[in-house]
Amino acid sequence: MTRFTGKTALITGGTSGMGLATAHRLIAEGAHVIITGRTPQRVDQATAVLGPRALGVVADTADLQALDALMNAISTRFGRLDVVFANAGVGAFIPFADITETDFDQTVDVNVKGVFFTIQKASPLIAENGSIVINASWTLHRGNGVLTLYSATKAAVHNLARTLAADLAPRAIRVNSISPGYIDTPMYPAAALGETEAAAITGRIAAGRFGRPEEIATAVAFLASHEASYINGQDLVIDGGLVNAILA
C-alpha cells in the first residue's frame, strides 16, 4: 500500500509501543516520519530501526520551547506536515486519595498541555486535507477507580479532538481520537503482570487478550488516510470488546 507516498507525518512519543509501531506502518506505506522522544538514546535507537525515511528529534512535548525547536526542524527539513499523531503520554495509576499536586501537574502537563500545544504549534505546517489523530484511552468511556487522573486527561484530549474538528474544518483538516484498550506496550507490558491480574484483565475483554501495537498502528493509518475522508471529530475505540461487549 502506498497511501502515504510523498506525505510527512509527526508522531510524538514515537520511540516505542504504539508510536513506534505507527511510525513503521506509515513508513512502510511511503511516508517520511518525524518521531519524538525525551531521551537521545531512545530516539537514536528508534530512528536507526526505522531507517532513512525517519527523523528523530529529542523533545519533551510539555516543554513549549522544545516544541518550537521541533516545528522549526520540521519546517526546515520538510516544509509541511500531512499527518500528526499526538501520541505522547504518561500513565498515572494512582488512587484518587493519594494523588499529589506533583502527580497532577506532571500528568496534565504531558497528557493535556503537551497534546494541546503540539497541535497548536504544528497547525501552521499542516497541509490542506491533512489529518490529526490524538491518542486518548478506553478509560474515557468506562470508569476505573485507580485511573481517575489519567482518565480525566484522556477525556480532555478526546474533547479537544471534537472541538478542533470544527475549528480546523475551514482548512479541510480532520481531527479524530483513538481509544486503545489494554495494549501490550513498554508502558503496560502484559508479561510484567502477575498471572492473577492478567487473567482478571483478559477475562473482561471479549477478544480474550491484550492488543498489539501494530493493531493500533493499522487504525491510526486508516484515520490518517484519504480512506477516512468523511470521518471527523470521532473517537475510535480499539479495545477488543472491553468497553461495550457483554460477556456471558
ABEGO torsion letter per residue (X at the ends): XAAABGBBBBBBGAABEAAAAAAAAAAAAGBBBBBBBABAAAAAAAAAAAEAABBBBBBBAABAAAAAAAAAAAAAAAGBBABBBBABBBBBBBBAAABBAAAAAAAAAAAAAAAAAAAAAAAAABBBGBBBBBBBBAAAABBBAAAAAAAAAAAAAAAAAAAAAAAAAAAGBBBBBBBBBBBBBAABBAAABBAAAAAAAAAABAAGBBBBAAAAAAAAAAAABAAAAABBGBBBBBAGGAAABBBX
